[in-house]
Amino acid sequence: MILDDISEFAAALPSMAPIAGLDLGDKTIGVAVSDRLWSVATPLETIRRKKFGVDAAALMALLEKREVKGIVLGLPRNMDGSEGPRCQKTRAFARNLQGVTDLPLTYWDERLSTVAAERALLLADTSRAKRSEVIDHVAAGFILQGVLDRMQHIKRA
């Protein structure tokens, strides 16, 4: 089920279960996973995209291994907040993913997540080759951390 509201997404999750963040690109899917307390997002790996069936199988195998119980997809809105073709592709991927999993899905505005990831990697003095290798799952970590921070705020309210 796709839930647009983070509060509804949080309510649909079992307690003490990790969630995953995805940075969906045309060539790759960056994957990050949270801890069981929903406090820290850890960049995990980048899946090279082939076709949906192969991508979904690789993703679901990774998420099952990590006992993930919810999925957050970065929604690449335009800087003015509007949705373009990349958002449509992400929403289509989520609809297709619903066919292979019962895990709750939600979206998170990912504007500037790749920029933030690039900046963090530059500050860590990561080589250009290494940055291109890890940028997608580091960006997924930024997306997921945004959701985790929001969920912590919801819990306290």
N, C-alpha and C positions, 0 to 999 in steps of 0.2 A: 504494500500500500504506500502511495506517495502522499506525504503530509507536508503542506506548504508552511505550516506554523511550527516553529521550533518547540514551543510548549507542548503541542500535541505529539510531536516526534519524541520528546523526552518522556512523556507519559506512556508512550507505546513500548518503551524499552524496558526489559527486565533489569533489575538493579544488579550491580556488580558484573556487568558484561561490557566488553570493549565495543567501540564503534569505529567505523572506518571512514576516512575522508578520501575522496577521489578528485584528482585534477585530470579531467578528460580532455585529451587533445586529439588531433587527427591521426597522429602517428604513435602516440603513447598514452598510457593511463598511469598517472602517478598515484601511489597508494600510501596512506599513512594510517596508523592505528593508535587508538587511545589506550590508556591503562584502564583497569577495572573501576577506578574511582572517578573517571571522567575528568581528570585534572591535566594530564599531559598528553600531547599528540607526538608520536614518534614517526618520522618518515621511514617507510619500510622498503619499498622497491618500485621500479618502473616496469610496467608490462608493455612490450612492443605490440602494437595493434596489428591484427591480421584481418579477421572478419568477425562479426558479432559473436557467433557461436564459439569460436576459439577463444576470443577475448573473455567472454562470460565464463567459460569453463575454467580458464586460468585464474580469473578473479575470484570465483566462488571457491575454488580449491584453496587459495590463499586465505580467504576470509574464514572458511571452515576450520582450517588449521589453527587460526588465531582465536577461534570461538567468538567471532564478531557477531553482534546481534542487531546492528543498525548501520545504514550507509548514508553518508552525506556527499552529495555531488556539488562541486563548485559550479556555480551558475555564472558564466562569463558575460555579464551585462556590459553594455556600452557605458562610457564615462558619464553620459547624461541619464543613466538609469534605464534606458530603453533596452528592449531585447531584440537582438539581431539573429542572423543565421546560426551563429555558434550556440546561442541559447536554445534554439529550436533543435539542434543536433543533440544537445545535452538532455533536453526533455524527451526526445525520441529514444535515446539510450536508456533513460530511466524507465520509460514505458516498456521497452523490450526486456529490461532486466527484471521487471515485475513478473514476466513469464517464466523466469528460472529461479526465483526466490520469493519467500514470504517475508523476508526481512523488511522492516519499515525503512522507507527512503525519504530523504528531504533534500532541499537545496540550500546553499549558502552563497551569498553574493561574493564572488571571488575577485572583484576588481582590485587590481594591484597586488594580488597574492604572489604572482611570478616576479614582480618588481621587488617585493619584500624579500622573497627567497633569494633572488640574485644579489641583493644588497647584503644579506646575511652571509652568503657564500663568499662575497668579495671581502667582507670584514674578517672572515676566517682565513683569508689568503688562499682560497681554493683555486687551483689552476683552471685555466679555461677548459681544458679537456675534461677534467673532473666535474666542473660546473655543468657542462652539457649532459653529462652522464646522470647527475643527481637532481637537476633543477626541478623536474616534474614531481618527484616524490617529496622534495622539500616544500614545493608549493602546496602539495596536498596536506602537508603538515600545518602550514599556515591556515589553510581553509578549515581543517579540523579543529585547530586550536581556537579559532574564532567561535565555532559552535560550542566547544567545551566551555569557554569563558562565558558565553551567553547562558548556557545551561546552569552553570554555577550561580549566576545572577538570578535566574528563575527560581532555583532551589531556596535561595535566601529570602526572596520576596514573599 
